[in-house]
């Protein structure tokens, strides 16, 4: 085989690997963040206490549901 053909194959494989890796890692991170949201109820409770609000369980559930619905729209 000619040298230029080997170089072309290597370049094509590199580009395909970069695009494939990007899309696979993007899909993995989207799935991970959907299953493991960045905020938990305990973190929200602490945040509300620091802001001077007394969090009720109903308010925490409302905030978690609104955050989940915002993430699902994206």
Residue, then its C-alpha position, 0 to 999 in steps of 0.5 A: x500500500x502507498x504511504x499516502x493511503x496509510x496517512x489518509x486511513x489514520x486521519x479518517x480513523x482519528x476524526x471518526x474516533x474524536x466524533x464518536x468519543x464526543x457523542x458517546x461521552x455526551x450521551x453518558x453525561x446526560x444519562x448520568x445527570x438525569x439519574x443523579x441530579x446535582x442537587x439533593x433534598x438535603x442540599x436544598x434544605x441547607x441552602x434554604x436555611x442559609x438564606x433564612x427560610x424555613x423549608x417545609x417538606x412540601x416546598x422541598x418536593x416542589x423545588x425538586x420536581x421543578x428542577x427535574x422538569x427543567x432538566x427534562x426539557x433540555 
